[in-house]
Amino acid sequence: MSFQRPGTDFAPATPCTDEVGGLACALADAGPTEIIAAALRTLGPGRLCLVSSFGTESAVLLAYAAEVDRSIPVIFLDTGFLFEETLSYRDTLAARLGLTDVRSIQPDAARVAALDEGRDLWFTDPDTCCRIRKVEPLARALEGFDGWLNGRKRYQGGLRASIPVVERDGARLKFNPLANLDRAGVEAAHRDFALPDHPLLAKGFTSVGCMPCTSRAAAAGEESRAGRWRGKGKTECGIHTLLSTVSA
């Protein structure tokens, strides 16, 4: 699939002087398949994975990755609070794209029992809820990998507005293959790949995470993820902000 970078004046914040910065600068104008292929070449077979929520905007990254190598391990965090529609969408997309290594990862049961026996931690302390259900399980799942792909886009706003194409995430490299796409580019890729929509998109959900912390469509003028943790003063679960500080 051809790629045209949207017209922006974005300049990578990562200096071009070290190995990571050099790679970020070399790929600054690259399309998704080129970035994914470069990640595979840089890290080598078996050292790169893709982390996906199988949410409303997840399909395009998975499709680009399947174009490059359908055997790239895909890590899916099954928090115990996901919509049934998300679990079904995971299975539908994996079959449609021919993904051969989708790994569903669950939180540590003893850890959840100790900190959230009543299953209401999401309400009283959403940061800790995300930590034990997402951040800590992902830290364990990433053991053995030297880098990972994720689906963040700059147009999602907030902390994502200035992400580079590649960055260091603790001991690992983190690649953002869709960083250069605007919303129209993602939507065009979705159509070109003939991808199915997440079932909840038709019900007004623009961004989907765990059930208790996901509300429906963002209001006019809001960012697409505004329906996540609404009213909590929270915009990220922590896997992109805390992961490198958590030991497996």
Secondary structure, 3 states (H helix, E strand, C coil): CCCCCCCCCCCCCCCCCCHHHHHHHHCCCCCHHHHHHHHHHHHCCCCEEEECCCCCCCHHHHHHHHHHCCCCCEEEECCCCECHHHHHHHHHHHHHHCCCCEEEECCCHHHHHHHCCCCCHHHHCHHHHHHHHHHHHHHHHCCCCCEEECCCCHHHCHHHCCCCCEEEECCEEEECCCCCCCHHHHHHHHHHCCCCCCCCHHHCCCCCCEHHHECCCCCCCCCCCCCECCCCCCCCCCCCCCHHHCCC
